[in-house]
Amino acid sequence: MQNVVKDNDLTICRHKNCHSLCVTDSIDSVLNYRNGSIYAFKGNFFWPILDTSVSPTEQTAKKISDYWNPNNNSKSLFLGPIDAALKDDNGFTYLFKLNTVYTFKEFEFIGSQKVDAFKSIDSILMTNFSKDYHMVYIFKDNNYWQIFPIYKMYNWTEMGDIYQKMNVKRIHRSFPVNIDATFEDNDNNVILISGENYMKIESNKFTTAIQESDFEMKFIYKDILNCKKSFYNQTIYRNYDQFIVSLITEKFGFPKQLRNEPLAVQCVDNQSAKQTNNWSKTLYYERLIIHLSTN
């Protein structure tokens, strides 16, 4: 069931249906399928990631509705975006869309549940502390729910009654808010994605032993998405470095004449960037300088 998506627009993709994650500025959700494969969702499509043999471009995009479809009818599409995704140890896959959780066994639709505790969620994470013990975290804005291990299909409708909502700053004062996607990779690291940034934290340190140094931000394109430098040579950016410069300067609305001038971006007056959170403009400038000097 391969579906090749064609899209000649390779500018920075901010709309719902990006056909290449290598030019997107965000990801909707990530699913560790627990068979060695990890998938990223954006709009109506998904791609394999953390796979050195493939990049998430228009040629590798697949339609969500061709694999997970609660209507069990190819003529009735199951459209994204998917807010969060999880596969548990019992083989159940849960796709969160607004306040509804759709449950699948492999690709067979089992049922859906309305969850009154939230209108939508930002991301969901399952960590494996050992072979027989895991923990699930649900993130929404600056809050999270911690769900203790359950060895059957989850009853998400009980969330508002059983599980206490807590502020993410209880995990760590530098913990980012508005996380787009979270997942545990195949090397037992927790990956937090916000926009085009990611952070990697060892699973055994999450959430009790996180340190300030664990919140180092990096771009998702090479490490997580496996986007090749040769891909950017065929775009309007001409190379990967120019794409990163355009992404950052466009994000903060700098004049067009500065977007292709890395040195000018470095010299922008940081008085306009006095923010207190970890995702501030000042850090973007610093990361841009580091990126251009080390790549």
ChimeraX attribute file (.defattr): number of C-alpha atoms within 10 A of each C-alpha:
attribute: neighborCount
match mode: 1-to-1
recipient: residues
	/A:1	7
	/A:2	10
	/A:3	13
	/A:4	14
	/A:5	16
	/A:6	12
	/A:7	12
	/A:8	8
	/A:9	13
	/A:10	17
	/A:11	14
	/A:12	21
	/A:13	18
	/A:14	11
	/A:15	11
	/A:16	13
	/A:17	16
	/A:18	27
	/A:19	29
	/A:20	26
	/A:21	28
	/A:22	26
	/A:23	25
	/A:24	22
	/A:25	20
	/A:26	21
	/A:27	24
	/A:28	24
	/A:29	28
	/A:30	30
	/A:31	27
	/A:32	24
	/A:33	18
	/A:34	15
	/A:35	7
	/A:36	10
	/A:37	14
	/A:38	19
	/A:39	18
	/A:40	23
	/A:41	29
	/A:42	26
	/A:43	20
	/A:44	20
	/A:45	25
	/A:46	26
	/A:47	25
	/A:48	23
	/A:49	23
	/A:50	21
	/A:51	16
	/A:52	14
	/A:53	8
	/A:54	16
	/A:55	25
	/A:56	26
	/A:57	21
	/A:58	20
	/A:59	17
	/A:60	18
	/A:61	25
	/A:62	22
	/A:63	22
	/A:64	21
	/A:65	20
	/A:66	18
	/A:67	15
	/A:68	21
	/A:69	19
	/A:70	19
	/A:71	12
	/A:72	16
	/A:73	11
	/A:74	11
	/A:75	9
	/A:76	11
	/A:77	17
	/A:78	20
	/A:79	14
	/A:80	20
	/A:81	20
	/A:82	26
	/A:83	25
	/A:84	28
	/A:85	27
	/A:86	24
	/A:87	20
	/A:88	19
	/A:89	17
	/A:90	10
	/A:91	14
	/A:92	21
	/A:93	26
	/A:94	24
	/A:95	22
	/A:96	27
	/A:97	20
	/A:98	17
	/A:99	16
	/A:100	19
	/A:101	23
	/A:102	19
	/A:103	24
	/A:104	20
	/A:105	15
	/A:106	14
	/A:107	15
	/A:108	15
	/A:109	17
	/A:110	14
	/A:111	12
	/A:112	16
	/A:113	14
	/A:114	16
	/A:115	19
	/A:116	14
	/A:117	16
	/A:118	13
	/A:119	12
	/A:120	18
	/A:121	23
	/A:122	25
	/A:123	28
	/A:124	27
	/A:125	24
	/A:126	23
	/A:127	19
	/A:128	17
	/A:129	14
	/A:130	8
	/A:131	7
	/A:132	9
	/A:133	12
	/A:134	17
	/A:135	14
	/A:136	17
	/A:137	15
	/A:138	18
	/A:139	26
	/A:140	21
	/A:141	15
	/A:142	15
	/A:143	17
	/A:144	24
	/A:145	20
	/A:146	17
	/A:147	17
	/A:148	12
	/A:149	13
	/A:150	14
	/A:151	12
	/A:152	10
	/A:153	14
	/A:154	15
	/A:155	11
	/A:156	15
	/A:157	16
	/A:158	12
	/A:159	18
	/A:160	14
	/A:161	8
	/A:162	10
	/A:163	14
	/A:164	11
	/A:165	16
	/A:166	14
	/A:167	16
	/A:168	19
	/A:169	14
	/A:170	13
	/A:171	15
	/A:172	16
	/A:173	11
	/A:174	16
	/A:175	19
	/A:176	19
	/A:177	20
	/A:178	16
	/A:179	24
	/A:180	26
	/A:181	27
	/A:182	28
	/A:183	24
	/A:184	23
	/A:185	21
	/A:186	14
	/A:187	8
	/A:188	15
	/A:189	19
	/A:190	23
	/A:191	19
	/A:192	22
	/A:193	28
	/A:194	22
	/A:195	17
	/A:196	20
	/A:197	19
	/A:198	22
	/A:199	19
	/A:200	17
	/A:201	21
	/A:202	17
	/A:203	20
	/A:204	16
	/A:205	14
	/A:206	15
	/A:207	13
	/A:208	10
	/A:209	13
	/A:210	18
	/A:211	14
	/A:212	10
	/A:213	8
	/A:214	15
	/A:215	18
	/A:216	12
	/A:217	20
	/A:218	17
	/A:219	18
	/A:220	22
	/A:221	23
	/A:222	16
	/A:223	14
	/A:224	20
	/A:225	23
	/A:226	20
	/A:227	24
	/A:228	16
	/A:229	14
	/A:230	11
	/A:231	15
	/A:232	19
	/A:233	14
	/A:234	11
	/A:235	16
	/A:236	13
	/A:237	18
	/A:238	14
	/A:239	15
	/A:240	21
	/A:241	17
	/A:242	18
	/A:243	21
	/A:244	21
	/A:245	23
	/A:246	21
	/A:247	19
	/A:248	20
	/A:249	22
	/A:250	15
	/A:251	12
	/A:252	11
	/A:253	9
	/A:254	14
	/A:255	9
	/A:256	11
	/A:257	8
	/A:258	16
	/A:259	19
	/A:260	15
	/A:261	14
	/A:262	19
	/A:263	12
	/A:264	11
	/A:265	19
	/A:266	16
	/A:267	9
	/A:268	14
	/A:269	9
	/A:270	12
	/A:271	8
	/A:272	9
	/A:273	15
	/A:274	10
	/A:275	13
	/A:276	9
	/A:277	13
	/A:278	16
	/A:279	15
	/A:280	12
	/A:281	20
	/A:282	20
	/A:283	15
	/A:284	19
	/A:285	21
	/A:286	11
	/A:287	17
	/A:288	20
	/A:289	16
	/A:290	11
	/A:291	15
	/A:292	14
	/A:293	8
	/A:294	6
	/A:295	7
